[in-house]
Amino acid sequence: MSTILAQVAKVAARYDDLTHQMADPAVAADFTRLNEIDRERQEIEELAQTYQRYRSVQRQLQESQLLLDDSDPGLRELAELEITVLEEDLAALDRQMKALLLPKDPRDEKNVIMEIRAGTGGEEAGLFAAELYRMYLRWAESHRYKVEELSRNDTGIGGIKEVVLAIKGKGAYSKLKYESGVHRVQRVPVTESAGRIHTSAATVAVLPEADEIDVQINENEIRIDIFRSSGPGGQSVNTTDSAVRLTHLPTGIVISCQDEKSQLQNKLKAMRILRARLFEIEEQKRMEAEGAARRSQIGSGDRSEKIRTYNFPQSRVTDHRINKTVYQLDAVMDGDLDEFIEELAAYDQAERLQAVGA
């Protein structure tokens, strides 16, 4: 038995042991202990069940190979066909087990802080940033994720200079982490009288939302400035000093929030954004210290990396990291991102498997 199979066999044995423990009346009577066992059991359930399927297919394969010595030619032919199918199934289950053994990104289950900013392209970039914002809102809505706008700075013609939002739901970061980078749009702007195609861009940053336990912030290292909100807003937004600007002195990070009427609410929102930014910095340091990032280049979150192009004249969307192009731009802009997300995750997994020699 290979080292990997021996490792998985131990996990499967542990799963069986936990299952038997849950059936013990003494354990069932101890609610705290039962919860602990159930939590551990759920964490290894998929790997254990995959191993059981692997062993079952392996036994079927051995039985079919014995039939190759049968004197009946028809039976031997059937056995050969079955062996081909079973070998493919076995290889697929082997890949699945190896993938499940890969270290999980502990941030995957976290909520997301997403920042969308207009890049090069003037007013057209702002309009595109607003469309990306709508795209992610539609995607989140289709997955029943809750969206909370933390900060927003609009342009005068319906575009967005910058918007920061929180997306809350199970596994939000695991799905959206590949969206970080430069999104480029190619189209004729509404302000273009000559009908020429322009290229504009917006940047997206996806950060795992950090809890207070993840990042400790020293209040003495923060400068807080209070000012009067500007721009459109609700009643009293522009008439009271409720806007808050936080400056984190050690890093120079500046966060401004002015959307809420309450100074306290704006400060709390700004702290959430600051905590996510600091968490990202610490994670990058940790991964560099380990010598290699957990994720491949497609998951690096590099905000300067051009990741996707949206070509409106050709109704084409191209993801440059996996060389994938679809001609369904309207659907993508309406939040249909799952095909890209799934293929990026699969590519990332394959790269990680290759990196560990599996």
Long-range contacts (C-beta under 8 A, 24 or more apart in sequence): 4-97, 4-98, 4-101, 4-358, 5-97, 7-101, 8-47, 8-50, 8-51, 8-54, 8-97, 8-101, 9-51, 11-44, 11-47, 11-48, 11-51, 12-47, 12-48, 12-51, 12-52, 14-44, 14-48, 15-41, 15-44, 15-45, 15-47, 15-48, 16-48, 18-44, 46-100, 47-97, 47-100, 47-101, 50-93, 50-96, 50-97, 50-100, 51-97, 53-93, 54-90, 54-93, 54-94, 54-97, 57-86, 57-89, 57-90, 57-93, 58-90, 60-86, 61-86, 61-87, 61-90, 95-353, 98-353, 98-358, 99-349, 99-353, 101-358, 102-349, 102-352, 102-353, 102-356, 103-294, 105-173, 105-174, 105-177, 105-294, 105-295, 107-173, 107-177, 107-208, 107-283, 108-171, 108-173, 108-174, 108-177, 109-170, 109-171, 109-173, 109-174, 110-172, 110-173, 110-208, 110-209, 110-210, 111-166, 111-167, 111-168, 111-169, 111-172, 111-173, 111-208, 111-209, 112-166, 112-167, 112-168, 112-172, 112-173, 112-176, 112-206, 112-207, 112-208, 112-209, 113-150, 113-164, 113-165, 113-166, 113-206, 113-207, 113-208, 113-209, 113-272, 113-273, 113-276, 114-164, 114-165, 114-166, 114-167, 114-176, 114-179, 114-204, 114-205, 114-206, 114-207, 115-162, 115-163, 115-164, 115-203, 115-204, 115-205, 115-207, 115-273, 116-160, 116-162, 116-163, 116-164, 116-165, 116-202, 116-203, 116-204, 117-161, 117-162, 117-202, 117-203, 117-205, 118-155, 118-159, 118-160, 118-161, 118-162, 118-202, 119-182, 119-200, 119-201, 119-202, 119-203, 120-200, 120-201, 121-185, 121-198, 121-199, 121-200, 121-201, 122-200, 123-155, 123-157, 123-159, 123-189, 123-191, 124-185, 124-189, 124-191, 124-198, 124-200, 125-159, 125-200, 125-201, 125-202, 126-155, 126-157, 126-159, 126-160, 126-161, 127-155, 127-157, 127-158, 127-159, 127-189, 127-190, 128-159, 128-183, 128-185, 128-200, 128-201, 128-202, 128-310, 129-159, 129-160, 129-161, 129-162, 129-163, 129-202, 130-158, 130-159, 130-160, 131-185, 131-333, 132-183, 132-202, 132-204, 133-160, 133-163, 133-165, 134-333, 135-332, 135-333, 135-334, 135-335, 135-337, 136-165, 136-167, 136-176, 136-179, 136-335, 137-335, 138-334, 138-335, 139-335, 139-336, 139-337, 140-167, 140-169, 140-335, 141-335, 142-335, 143-169, 143-175, 144-169, 145-169, 145-172, 149-259, 150-257, 150-259, 150-269, 150-272, 150-273, 151-255, 151-256, 151-257, 151-258, 151-259, 151-269, 151-270, 151-273, 152-259, 153-231, 154-231, 154-232, 164-273, 166-209, 166-272, 168-209, 173-206, 173-208, 173-209, 174-345, 175-341, 175-345, 176-206, 176-341, 177-206, 177-208, 177-295, 177-299, 177-301, 178-298, 178-299, 178-307, 178-321, 178-340, 178-341, 178-344, 178-345, 178-348, 179-204, 179-206, 179-307, 180-204, 180-205, 180-206, 180-300, 180-301, 180-302, 180-303, 180-307, 181-301, 181-302, 181-303, 181-304, 181-305, 181-306, 181-307, 181-308, 182-303, 182-304, 182-305, 182-306, 182-307, 183-307, 183-308, 183-309, 183-310, 184-306, 184-308, 184-309, 184-310, 185-309, 185-310, 185-311, 185-312, 186-309, 186-310, 186-311, 186-312, 186-313, 187-310, 187-311, 187-312, 187-313, 188-312, 188-313, 197-313, 201-306, 203-303, 204-303, 205-301, 205-303, 206-301, 207-276, 207-277, 207-279, 207-280, 208-276, 208-279, 208-280, 209-272, 209-275, 209-276, 210-275, 210-276, 210-278, 210-279, 211-275, 212-275, 214-275, 214-279, 215-275, 215-278, 215-279, 215-282, 217-248, 217-271, 217-274, 217-275, 217-278, 221-248, 221-249, 221-250, 222-246, 222-247, 222-248, 222-249, 222-274, 223-247, 223-249, 224-267, 226-263, 229-258, 229-259, 230-258, 231-258, 233-258, 233-259, 234-261, 235-261, 236-261, 237-261, 242-266, 244-270, 245-270, 246-270, 246-271, 246-274, 248-274, 248-278, 251-277, 251-278, 251-281, 253-277, 253-278, 292-355, 294-352, 295-348, 295-352, 296-347, 296-348, 296-351, 296-352, 296-355, 297-321, 297-351, 298-322, 298-344, 298-347, 298-348, 298-351, 299-344, 299-348, 308-340, 319-343, 319-344, 321-347, 322-347
